[in-house]
Amino acid sequence: MESAFELRIPSKIILSGEFSCIFGHSVITCPIPLFLNLSVEIRPRTQLNNIIVLNNVYQNFEFNFDETQKEIEGLLESNMPYFQFKKTFCELAKFLKVGDRISDIDISLKYDTKILIGMGLGSSASFILSLYYLFANIRRIYGEQFSDDINEENFVFLTNLENLFHGKSSGIDLLSILSGQIGMYERHDGVWKMKNALHTLQKPLKLLLINSKQRKNTKESVNHLLDSLQKCPEIHSQLEAISLLTKSIFDGLQQGNYGGDIQEKLAQNHAQLKSLKLSSDALDAICDVFAKHGLGCKMTGGGRGGFCLAIYDDSQKDKFELSLRELEDNGFEWFEYSISEPPKIQTVFKGDF
């Protein structure tokens, strides 16, 4: 059996509620059209074995579903991206019971991703989901019934796989990408629930992402916050204030209000996170440029690096142009995404060949 298909997995950003969501408060996430693309070709087993292309580097690979811990550690020391790929591939193949199918075929996988790693955009979640849907499609190619809907057991397994990339995962990146919606979530007893969603937008949401050129450090930021809470329990009231502001930002998005009110709330949200020492000099410098022109901007994601987020307002075009020109003059890169409908995971079959 020979077949080919392409997978397109979007990335995500957090609009508001990072860190406070750890303690059960609301968080707003949004899938964005920054894609991981995976081209797949499947052929009957030959001597060519399998090919993976990571970062434009070709590498043959074989699957041993009973690798010893020593072999895994050896891969980890020699080639971390390849180790993450192979470990994730093997664990997920076993979990989804496609090992017998894979033994009969050669697979060529070519990754082309625009998602920057370690910047809070959900790169590891997109990568894991690319493999999940790879195996889902292999099962369907063989005539099996397999739903794209990910049940609770599968979601927990995928969340645990994400721990391989950056410590303990909350699962919110996976949930955001899977939902294909701008959603407000809360987590209670370890389970995420969508509290509200923007099913339609009053007008396109224009997002500006400004790269601080510093990798975020989620683990360090979370540990700092936990230590601070132990020393000063009153910080819980600050987290509650962030939650109230997050809900207010969601209300503004529902109304299509991207002007002065939401600009002020974005600036206020960044000030809250900065007061908790979760920002960085570069993130603050970016936000200060927007504030100088009366606009809002905030850090997004894991903290102490990554991206800042601004929401473009057409009625303040001149102010945004001045801010972006100043950022460019200071060496910062920025990206603009206009979202009429949040992107969803896509599979495009090229047919049998």
Sequence and secondary structure as in RCSB ss.txt:
>XXXX:A:sequence
MESAFELRIPSKIILSGEFSCIFGHSVITCPIPLFLNLSVEIRPRTQLNNIIVLNNVYQNFEFNFDETQKEIEGL
LESNMPYFQFKKTFCELAKFLKVGDRISDIDISLKYDTKILIGMGLGSSASFILSLYYLFANIRRIYGEQFSDDI
NEENFVFLTNLENLFHGKSSGIDLLSILSGQIGMYERHDGVWKMKNALHTLQKPLKLLLINSKQRKNTKESVNHL
LDSLQKCPEIHSQLEAISLLTKSIFDGLQQGNYGGDIQEKLAQNHAQLKSLKLSSDALDAICDVFAKHGLGCKMT
GGGRGGFCLAIYDDSQKDKFELSLRELEDNGFEWFEYSISEPPKIQTVFKGDF
>XXXX:A:secstr
  EEEEEEEEEEEEEE TTGGGGT  EEEEEEEEEEEEEEEEEE  TT EEEEETTEEEEE   TT  HHHHHHH
HHH HHHHHHHHHHHHHHHHTT HHHHHTEEEEEEEEE   TTSSS HHHHHHHHHHHHHHHHHHHTT    S  
 HHHHHHHHHHHHHHHSS  SHHHHHHHHTSEEEEEEETTEEEEEEEESS SS EEEEEEE SS   HHHHHHHH
HHHHHH TTHHHHHHHHHHHHHHHHHHHHTT  SHHHHHHHHHHHHHHHHTT S HHHHHHHHHHHHTT   EEE
SSSSSSEEEEE  GGGHHHHHHHHHHHHHTT EEEEEEESS    EEEEEE  
